[in-house]
C-alpha cells in the first residue's frame, strides 16, 4: 500500500513540466494504467460527458504547437491527451448511459427509469446549452486532476495546458464534426534534464491560510 508520505512526496515532486525529454516514451503498461485512470474518473450522475483524445501522429502534434501559444510540450511529450466535452447532451445521451448501466449492473432498464428522469430533469432545468456545456467542462477538470495525480504516483511528468486555441484544436482533430469540444490539454512523459522549472520551489500559501475547519 502506498503510504501517506509517499503520496505527499510524489505531489511535491510533480510540477507543470515545461520541457519534456522527447527520446523517452511512457512504457505501455504504465500508459494503460493512465488510460484506465481516465475511464475510472467520477462524474456527476456518472454521466461521463467527455472524450479523451490521445494524440499519436507527430505531424498533427507539431501542427498544434501553433495553436498552443507556441508551447512545445505538445510536440515533445511522450503522450498528449486532449480533454473534450460531449456537446449537446440530451435525453438520448442519458438513455445511452442508462442502457450501459443496465448492461453492466444487470438491472432492468425499467428499474432505472426513475434515475433517468432525475438526470433528464437536471438537464432541462439548465437555462441553455451553453450552461450544460459549462457543467460538462467542470466534469472534465475532475478527469484532468485524476490523470495528473495518477501520473505523479507513477513517476510520470505532466503539464496541464489551457493556453490553447480550442476551436482550432477542434478543427484540426475533427472534433467539431463529432459533437465534441476541446477544453484542456495535458502532455505527459518525462522531464528533460535541463528543464529549469523542475528545481524551482513550489509557491503555495500556508496551509492555515488555505484550509479552514468549522466545528
Secondary structure as the mmCIF struct_conf table of DSSP 4:
data_model
#
loop_
_struct_conf.conf_type_id
_struct_conf.id
_struct_conf.beg_label_comp_id
_struct_conf.beg_label_asym_id
_struct_conf.beg_label_seq_id
_struct_conf.end_label_comp_id
_struct_conf.end_label_asym_id
_struct_conf.end_label_seq_id
HELX_RH_AL_P HELX_RH_AL_P1 UNK A 4 UNK A 13
STRN STRN1 UNK A 16 UNK A 16
BEND BEND1 UNK A 18 UNK A 19
STRN STRN2 UNK A 20 UNK A 20
TURN_TY1_P TURN_TY1_P1 UNK A 22 UNK A 23
HELX_RH_AL_P HELX_RH_AL_P2 UNK A 28 UNK A 39
TURN_TY1_P TURN_TY1_P2 UNK A 40 UNK A 40
HELX_RH_3T_P HELX_RH_3T_P1 UNK A 44 UNK A 46
STRN STRN3 UNK A 50 UNK A 55
HELX_RH_AL_P HELX_RH_AL_P3 UNK A 58 UNK A 65
HELX_RH_3T_P HELX_RH_3T_P2 UNK A 66 UNK A 68
TURN_TY1_P TURN_TY1_P3 UNK A 69 UNK A 70
TURN_TY1_P TURN_TY1_P4 UNK A 72 UNK A 72
HELX_RH_AL_P HELX_RH_AL_P4 UNK A 73 UNK A 76
BEND BEND2 UNK A 77 UNK A 78
STRN STRN4 UNK A 79 UNK A 86
BEND BEND3 UNK A 87 UNK A 88
HELX_RH_AL_P HELX_RH_AL_P5 UNK A 91 UNK A 105
TURN_TY1_P TURN_TY1_P5 UNK A 106 UNK A 106
HELX_RH_3T_P HELX_RH_3T_P3 UNK A 109 UNK A 112
HELX_RH_AL_P HELX_RH_AL_P6 UNK A 113 UNK A 124
TURN_TY1_P TURN_TY1_P6 UNK A 125 UNK A 125
BEND BEND4 UNK A 126 UNK A 128
HELX_RH_AL_P HELX_RH_AL_P7 UNK A 129 UNK A 153
TURN_TY1_P TURN_TY1_P7 UNK A 154 UNK A 155
STRN STRN5 UNK A 157 UNK A 161
BEND BEND5 UNK A 164 UNK A 164
HELX_RH_AL_P HELX_RH_AL_P8 UNK A 166 UNK A 173
TURN_TY1_P TURN_TY1_P8 UNK A 174 UNK A 174
HELX_RH_AL_P HELX_RH_AL_P9 UNK A 175 UNK A 178
TURN_TY1_P TURN_TY1_P9 UNK A 179 UNK A 179
STRN STRN6 UNK A 180 UNK A 189
STRN STRN7 UNK A 191 UNK A 191
TURN_TY1_P TURN_TY1_P10 UNK A 193 UNK A 194
HELX_RH_3T_P HELX_RH_3T_P4 UNK A 196 UNK A 199
BEND BEND6 UNK A 200 UNK A 200
HELX_LH_PP_P HELX_LH_PP_P1 UNK A 201 UNK A 202
HELX_RH_AL_P HELX_RH_AL_P10 UNK A 207 UNK A 210
#
